[in-house]
């Protein structure tokens, strides 16, 4: 079991992630005048239909395409030497520092501290009916699992096959998939917490909720 308190302290030491801003396709890049230190916004709206702050425009075959910030944060670098030049798809245009929110910190802690059971193939996943009913009525944290337990139904290419859980015994603390949506191979389906570790995890999460200072 990872030392979740030490992990929290390491996140506090660097409470951000750095996101590379890259060209989505080839073309001539023009920057929008942003400078290091300026704040930018990520996508907004209920469905993230409002694009983030415009960072650059890439023109290919007289067709300009915007390059917008993928999340809110502070510009760390803009590669202005590329302005007016042709760039390849994937070329780095700048770096954005995104400061973590409380919810993001909690998700990071859980991803590291829980035992993750991941999708063995790209498919849609469902709990078996009796587990699904219990999750919907009482929540996933009322469900205990053990190695070899038939837990999921994997639906792919018009076929449905049962899938057994493999891993340590515990409760389903987090559910990472949505029904009717495809899950990529290797992506987590659930996070399982051993019963004797639940109190430790919840104490640290409570600390985050009380102490974490979010940057606007």
DRENFIDO-281315 format. One record per residue (C-alpha): residue in three letters; x, y, z. Coordinates in steps of 0.05 Angstrom, whole numbers. Each point is the difference from the previous one (the first is absolute). Example, Ala and Ser with C-alpha at 12.3 -4.5 7.8 and 13.67 -1.06 7.14 Angstrom:
% DRENFIDO-281315
+-----+--------+--------+--------+
: res :   east :  north :     up :
+-----+--------+--------+--------+
: Ala :    246 :    -90 :    156 :
: Ser :     27 :     69 :    -13 :
+-----+--------+--------+--------+
% end
This chain:
% DRENFIDO-281315
+-----+--------+--------+--------+
: res :   east :  north :     up :
+-----+--------+--------+--------+
: Unk :      0 :      0 :      0 :
: Unk :     29 :     67 :    -20 :
: Unk :     13 :     52 :     55 :
: Unk :    -57 :     47 :    -19 :
: Unk :     21 :     54 :     50 :
: Unk :     69 :      4 :    -31 :
: Unk :    -31 :      2 :    -69 :
: Unk :    -43 :     59 :     21 :
: Unk :     62 :     37 :     25 :
: Unk :     35 :    -11 :    -66 :
: Unk :    -59 :     28 :    -38 :
: Unk :      0 :     61 :     46 :
: Unk :     73 :     12 :    -18 :
: Unk :    -19 :      5 :    -74 :
: Unk :    -76 :     13 :     -3 :
: Unk :     -5 :      3 :    -75 :
: Unk :      8 :    -38 :    -65 :
: Unk :     34 :     27 :    -61 :
: Unk :    -38 :     -9 :    -66 :
: Unk :     35 :      3 :    -66 :
: Unk :    -38 :     41 :    -52 :
: Unk :     10 :    -35 :    -66 :
: Unk :    -18 :     11 :    -72 :
: Unk :    -60 :    -44 :    -18 :
: Unk :     21 :     -4 :    -72 :
: Unk :     51 :     28 :    -49 :
: Unk :     -4 :     73 :    -22 :
: Unk :     26 :     70 :     10 :
: Unk :     -6 :     23 :     72 :
: Unk :    -17 :     70 :     24 :
: Unk :     -1 :     16 :     74 :
: Unk :    -51 :     44 :     33 :
: Unk :     48 :     43 :     41 :
: Unk :     -5 :    -37 :     66 :
: Unk :     61 :      6 :     45 :
: Unk :     28 :    -44 :     56 :
: Unk :    -35 :     14 :     65 :
: Unk :    -67 :     15 :    -32 :
: Unk :    -61 :    -39 :     24 :
: Unk :    -43 :    -38 :    -49 :
: Unk :    -67 :    -35 :      6 :
: Unk :    -18 :    -71 :    -22 :
: Unk :    -63 :    -22 :    -35 :
: Unk :    -66 :     23 :     32 :
: Unk :    -74 :    -13 :     -4 :
: Unk :    -41 :    -59 :     21 :
: Unk :     28 :    -44 :    -55 :
: Unk :     68 :     36 :     -6 :
: Unk :    -26 :     30 :    -64 :
: Unk :     32 :     67 :     13 :
: Unk :     74 :     -4 :    -20 :
: Unk :     56 :     21 :     46 :
: Unk :     44 :     61 :     -9 :
: Unk :     28 :      5 :    -71 :
: Unk :     75 :    -12 :      1 :
: Unk :     16 :     -6 :    -74 :
: Unk :    -30 :    -11 :    -69 :
: Unk :     27 :    -51 :    -50 :
: Unk :    -16 :     10 :    -73 :
: Unk :      2 :    -58 :    -48 :
: Unk :    -23 :      7 :    -72 :
: Unk :    -30 :     69 :     16 :
: Unk :    -41 :    -31 :     55 :
: Unk :     15 :     30 :     69 :
: Unk :    -10 :    -44 :     61 :
: Unk :      2 :     26 :     71 :
: Unk :     46 :    -29 :     54 :
: Unk :    -33 :     13 :     67 :
: Unk :     20 :    -13 :     72 :
: Unk :    -23 :    -70 :     22 :
: Unk :     -6 :     21 :     73 :
: Unk :      6 :     62 :     43 :
: Unk :     68 :     20 :     25 :
: Unk :     60 :     45 :    -11 :
: Unk :     42 :      4 :    -63 :
: Unk :     71 :    -25 :     15 :
: Unk :     29 :      5 :    -69 :
: Unk :    -19 :     20 :    -71 :
: Unk :     47 :    -21 :    -55 :
: Unk :     -5 :     66 :    -37 :
: Unk :     58 :    -20 :    -46 :
: Unk :    -50 :    -43 :    -37 :
: Unk :    -45 :     59 :    -16 :
: Unk :    -14 :      3 :    -75 :
: Unk :     34 :    -66 :    -12 :
: Unk :    -25 :    -67 :    -25 :
: Unk :     -5 :    -52 :     56 :
: Unk :    -13 :    -74 :      0 :
: Unk :    -58 :    -33 :     36 :
: Unk :     18 :     -9 :     73 :
: Unk :     52 :     55 :      2 :
: Unk :      1 :     34 :     68 :
: Unk :    -24 :     72 :     -3 :
: Unk :      3 :     16 :     74 :
: Unk :     -8 :    -25 :     71 :
: Unk :    -59 :     12 :     47 :
: Unk :      4 :     -9 :     75 :
: Unk :    -67 :    -24 :     28 :
: Unk :     -9 :      6 :     75 :
: Unk :    -37 :    -58 :     32 :
: Unk :    -69 :      6 :     30 :
: Unk :    -23 :    -37 :     62 :
: Unk :    -38 :    -50 :    -42 :
: Unk :     60 :    -13 :    -44 :
: Unk :     45 :    -12 :     60 :
: Unk :    -51 :    -48 :     29 :
: Unk :     -3 :    -38 :    -66 :
: Unk :     76 :     -4 :     -4 :
: Unk :      4 :    -27 :     71 :
: Unk :    -53 :    -52 :    -13 :
: Unk :     32 :    -22 :    -65 :
: Unk :     65 :    -12 :     36 :
: Unk :    -26 :    -31 :     64 :
: Unk :    -56 :    -45 :    -25 :
: Unk :     10 :    -67 :    -34 :
: Unk :    -23 :     13 :    -72 :
: Unk :    -35 :    -53 :    -41 :
: Unk :      9 :     18 :    -73 :
: Unk :    -36 :    -16 :    -65 :
: Unk :     32 :    -60 :    -35 :
: Unk :    -26 :     24 :    -68 :
: Unk :    -36 :     58 :    -31 :
: Unk :    -74 :    -12 :     13 :
: Unk :    -61 :     25 :     37 :
: Unk :     -4 :    -25 :     71 :
: Unk :    -57 :    -13 :     47 :
: Unk :     -6 :    -28 :     70 :
: Unk :    -35 :    -67 :      3 :
: Unk :    -74 :     11 :     17 :
: Unk :      1 :    -14 :     75 :
: Unk :     61 :     45 :     11 :
: Unk :    -28 :     54 :    -46 :
: Unk :    -64 :      2 :     41 :
: Unk :     39 :      6 :     65 :
: Unk :     45 :     56 :    -28 :
: Unk :    -60 :     40 :    -24 :
: Unk :    -38 :     -7 :     65 :
: Unk :     54 :      4 :     53 :
: Unk :     63 :     23 :    -36 :
: Unk :     63 :    -37 :    -21 :
: Unk :     32 :      4 :     69 :
: Unk :    -50 :    -50 :     27 :
: Unk :     26 :    -52 :    -49 :
: Unk :     56 :    -47 :     23 :
: Unk :     41 :    -38 :    -53 :
: Unk :     48 :    -58 :      2 :
: Unk :     46 :    -33 :    -50 :
: Unk :    -37 :    -41 :    -51 :
: Unk :    -68 :     32 :     12 :
: Unk :    -43 :      9 :    -63 :
: Unk :     -9 :     75 :      0 :
: Unk :     -7 :     28 :    -71 :
: Unk :    -30 :    -12 :    -67 :
: Unk :     44 :     23 :    -58 :
: Unk :    -39 :     18 :    -63 :
: Unk :     38 :      3 :    -66 :
: Unk :    -19 :    -11 :    -73 :
: Unk :    -70 :    -25 :     19 :
: Unk :     27 :    -52 :     48 :
: Unk :     -4 :      1 :     76 :
: Unk :     48 :    -39 :     43 :
: Unk :      6 :     -4 :     76 :
: Unk :     62 :     28 :     33 :
: Unk :     26 :    -20 :     68 :
: Unk :     35 :     47 :     47 :
: Unk :     73 :    -16 :     15 :
: Unk :     35 :     35 :     57 :
: Unk :      0 :     10 :     75 :
: Unk :    -63 :     -5 :     42 :
: Unk :    -33 :     66 :     18 :
: Unk :    -56 :     48 :    -15 :
: Unk :    -13 :     36 :    -66 :
: Unk :     21 :     69 :     22 :
: Unk :     -1 :     33 :    -69 :
: Unk :    -35 :    -16 :    -66 :
: Unk :     36 :     28 :    -61 :
: Unk :    -43 :    -22 :    -58 :
: Unk :    -68 :     23 :    -27 :
: Unk :    -49 :    -49 :    -28 :
: Unk :    -11 :      4 :    -75 :
: Unk :     69 :     32 :    -10 :
: Unk :     60 :    -37 :    -27 :
: Unk :     58 :     -9 :     47 :
: Unk :     70 :     -5 :    -30 :
: Unk :     45 :    -59 :     14 :
: Unk :     38 :     12 :     65 :
: Unk :    -46 :     54 :     26 :
: Unk :    -24 :    -10 :     72 :
: Unk :    -70 :    -27 :     11 :
: Unk :     -1 :      2 :     76 :
: Unk :     46 :     17 :     58 :
: Unk :     -2 :    -49 :     58 :
: Unk :     18 :     19 :     72 :
: Unk :     18 :    -52 :     53 :
: Unk :    -47 :      8 :     60 :
: Unk :     57 :     16 :     48 :
: Unk :     24 :     58 :    -44 :
: Unk :    -65 :     36 :    -10 :
: Unk :      7 :     43 :     63 :
: Unk :     70 :     22 :    -20 :
: Unk :    -22 :     20 :    -70 :
: Unk :    -61 :     38 :     24 :
: Unk :     41 :     38 :     53 :
: Unk :     48 :     24 :    -53 :
: Unk :    -57 :     19 :    -47 :
: Unk :    -31 :     40 :     57 :
: Unk :     66 :     37 :      8 :
: Unk :      0 :     18 :    -74 :
: Unk :    -72 :     26 :      4 :
: Unk :     17 :     44 :     60 :
: Unk :     71 :     23 :    -15 :
: Unk :      9 :      3 :    -76 :
: Unk :      4 :     71 :    -26 :
: Unk :    -22 :      6 :    -73 :
: Unk :     32 :     51 :    -45 :
: Unk :    -50 :     39 :    -42 :
+-----+--------+--------+--------+
% end
